[in-house]
Every structure is written in C-alpha cells, then in structure tokens.
Amino acid sequence: MAKIAPIILELQQLSFAYKGAERLTVDAVSLQLKQGTCTAILGPNGTGKSTLISLMTGLLAPAAGRIEYPHYQQLSLKQAIAKKVALVPQDFAFYEELTVYDNLAFFVAISEKNRRLHAQYIESAIAACNLQAVTNKRASTLSGGYKRRLNIAIALSKQPDIIFLDEPTVGIDPLSRDAIISLLQDLKKQGKTLVYTSHLLYEVAQLCDDVVFIKDGKVVANQAINNAQLTLNFTTTNRLSQMQLALFTEQLTVVNEAHYQLTISDTKLLGSLFSALSQLSDEIKSVNFSDNQIEQLYRALFSEQAC
Ligand SMILES: Nc1ncnc2c1ncn2[C@@H]1O[C@H](COP(=O)(O)OP(=O)(O)OP(=O)(O)O)[C@@H](O)[C@H]1O
C-alpha cells in the first residue's frame, strides 16, 4: 500500500492585507502541504502568491489565521522557519561584488552557528547547484542561469527541509532552465518539500505533485496532478468516419467538427495510438501532445482575468 506522506505545513484560514489595500491580499487560505512533495501555487499576476509565500516563510505576519509546521512541534514557529525553511526569492538575493564562495560563506555564517559545519554546507550547496566552475567568480560577472543557481544555492546552504521558490527560472534560457528543474527534481528525491510559483505551466507539470490555484487571494482549486497523463489533440481535414474512429483503442473526444482529443494515462498505449494516426496520415492536419491538465484547469479558472 502506498505510504501517505505526513503533513509538513498547515495553514488555517490565513489572511493578510497590505496597508491601504481595498481587499484582503490573502483571504482565508487553508492548505496542507505533504512532506517530500512539490506544490505549485499558481494564479495570475498580482493575485497574492508571493504574499502567501512571505507569510509561510515568516517575512510577513498574518492578520488572522494559523501557520503550523507540525513536524517541528518542539520548536516555536519562528525557530522552525529559521532552522528548517528556506526561501529562494524572485529577485536575486546575494551580493554582486562578492564571489560565489564568499556569498555562500556569508549566508552560512548567518544560518549556522557551528563554524565547523560551514565548509561542508558551502561545498554541498555548490555541488547540488553545479557551481564548481564559477566558485571564485564575482556574482556580478555570472550569466543569468548561474545567478539563478546561486540564488538557490544560498537557500540550500542552510540545509533546509522545506524550500519555497518564487519563480526561480525567470529570464533564463531553456537549457539553464532544464538544469534548474533537474536540480529541483533531485531535491525532491532527497525528500525535501518544495513550494513553487511559476507562470510556466510545463515546468509545473514536470515538477509538481499538487497544484493550488489562487484568485484574488483565495484558494479556488487545490488538487493532485497526474503527471503521467498526456493529452493528445489532433485536427483533420474532414470529420472522421466511424470506421476511422474505430482505429483508436481509447475513447476519443470530438472537440469540434475536425478536432479530436484523447487522454492517455498509460504510455504503453502510445504504440497503438501512433499506428492509428499513421493510418490516417492523409487526413491529419496537426498533432499535438501536451501534459496540459494544469493548463486546462488554469484556463478554465482564469480565462476572464487576462489583461
Ligand atoms: N509591499 C507591498 N505593499 C503594498 N501592496 C503590495 C506589496 N506587495 C504586493 N502588493 C500588492 O499585493 C497584491 C498581491 O501581490 P503579490 O506580489 O503577492 O502577487 P503575485 O500573485 O505574487 O504576483 P506575480 O505573479 O506578479 O508575482 C498586488 O496587488 C500587489 O500590487
């Protein structure tokens, strides 16, 4: 039987408003995060995601509600956050004039009193983020991808159990992004709990187990994501006949006249699917695969909010 992951963070009716704001920025948010999982917090710009992260990481104090890290009951909330929680903020949070190593040394000295552990923590953050080639370079001279990795390495140098990442791949090229996603996947394998915001939904699909959708400060949906599920969309020159439809072993949804959709949760079915598509090669106009469960949900929830 699959083991149920223990709850590592619980929010109960958490609310917050900035001074002068007309409405609550975070409005009665209740959530439970599971240990060793990645939860994405998604929503349009300005909907309160970063503010919620600031509350969960102790940077802001809630106006109402509770935040609990039940795993660390022997610690106060402040101590649990100081010892076990790290934040990778959206903006770079390091000293541009210091080298990568000196930045890490500076932040480790703040988070860990035992000096004998410093070198070990710095080295492990460098290794985890693959920063060996730039250890002695000034942060100001790094590429965008390395700067993002340094931002993450500083958070890891604290040896946290829970890591909040606020758009950690903004503004970097696809290969640098892949490197960061793979680093985050490794952290998950090590049992770290990740909380993640991004506007790049394919990243979320690659990494996250649960998705929480926030709209105007409120949770509007909260659900597990089936990363194994793929949706195939294909369009045809004409509507398919019953005989042509029968080529598919799985049920097709007819989206409209010449647009079909099929959801696959077992990749073993791909063989028969490709075989059916190849038999229709004269009719097929376009084929597109996506793990767009998240994207579909996102569009359904927020389509009227685009600016
Ligand atoms: N320090 C602040 N003082 C006053 N208002 C703020 C402050 N920070 C954010 N806000 C406002 O609070 C609301 C929520 O902002 P927040 O940054 O949490 O949104 P977000 O969902 O993270 O947005 P994005 O996706 O653009 O990062 C916005 O209307 C924003 O203008």
The ligand as an SDF file (V2000), in Angstrom:
LIG
                    3D

 31 33  0  0  0  0  0  0  0  0999 V2000
    4.7830   45.6280   -0.2730 N   0  0  0  0  0  0  0  0  0  0  0  0
    3.5740   45.8120   -0.7740 C   0  0  0  0  0  0  0  0  0  0  0  0
    2.8000   46.8480   -0.3740 N   0  0  0  0  0  0  0  0  0  0  0  0
    1.5640   47.0460   -0.8680 C   0  0  0  0  0  0  0  0  0  0  0  0
    0.9760   46.2470   -1.7780 N   0  0  0  0  0  0  0  0  0  0  0  0
    1.6970   45.1910   -2.2160 C   0  0  0  0  0  0  0  0  0  0  0  0
    3.0280   44.9270   -1.7470 C   0  0  0  0  0  0  0  0  0  0  0  0
    3.4820   43.8010   -2.3680 N   0  0  0  0  0  0  0  0  0  0  0  0
    2.5000   43.3900   -3.1790 C   0  0  0  0  0  0  0  0  0  0  0  0
    1.4280   44.2220   -3.0900 N   0  0  0  0  0  0  0  0  0  0  0  0
    0.1530   44.0720   -3.8220 C   0  0  0  0  0  0  0  0  0  0  0  0
   -0.4620   42.8760   -3.3530 O   0  0  0  0  0  0  0  0  0  0  0  0
   -1.0980   42.1770   -4.4260 C   0  0  0  0  0  0  0  0  0  0  0  0
   -0.5300   40.7580   -4.4930 C   0  0  0  0  0  0  0  0  0  0  0  0
    0.8580   40.8480   -4.8670 O   0  0  0  0  0  0  0  0  0  0  0  0
    1.7780   39.5560   -4.9770 P   0  0  0  0  0  0  0  0  0  0  0  0
    3.1480   40.0370   -5.3130 O   0  0  0  0  0  0  0  0  0  0  0  0
    1.5950   38.7290   -3.7660 O   0  0  0  0  0  0  0  0  0  0  0  0
    1.1120   38.8440   -6.2290 O   0  0  0  0  0  0  0  0  0  0  0  0
    1.6660   37.6160   -7.1100 P   0  0  0  0  0  0  0  0  0  0  0  0
    0.4880   36.7250   -7.3180 O   0  0  0  0  0  0  0  0  0  0  0  0
    2.8780   37.0420   -6.4940 O   0  0  0  0  0  0  0  0  0  0  0  0
    2.0430   38.3490   -8.4760 O   0  0  0  0  0  0  0  0  0  0  0  0
    3.1600   37.9790   -9.5990 P   0  0  0  0  0  0  0  0  0  0  0  0
    2.6780   36.7430  -10.3020 O   0  0  0  0  0  0  0  0  0  0  0  0
    3.1100   39.1710  -10.4940 O   0  0  0  0  0  0  0  0  0  0  0  0
    4.4830   37.8120   -8.9090 O   0  0  0  0  0  0  0  0  0  0  0  0
   -0.8470   43.0150   -5.6790 C   0  0  0  0  0  0  0  0  0  0  0  0
   -1.9870   43.8280   -5.8870 O   0  0  0  0  0  0  0  0  0  0  0  0
    0.3520   43.8660   -5.3180 C   0  0  0  0  0  0  0  0  0  0  0  0
    0.3200   45.0970   -6.0070 O   0  0  0  0  0  0  0  0  0  0  0  0
  1  2  1  0
  2  3  1  0
  2  7  2  0
  3  4  2  0
  4  5  1  0
  5  6  2  0
  6  7  1  0
  6 10  1  0
  7  8  1  0
  8  9  2  0
  9 10  1  0
 10 11  1  0
 11 12  1  0
 11 30  1  0
 12 13  1  0
 13 14  1  0
 13 28  1  0
 14 15  1  0
 15 16  1  0
 16 17  2  0
 16 18  1  0
 16 19  1  0
 19 20  1  0
 20 21  2  0
 20 22  1  0
 20 23  1  0
 23 24  1  0
 24 25  2  0
 24 26  1  0
 24 27  1  0
 28 29  1  0
 28 30  1  0
 30 31  1  0
M  END
$$$$
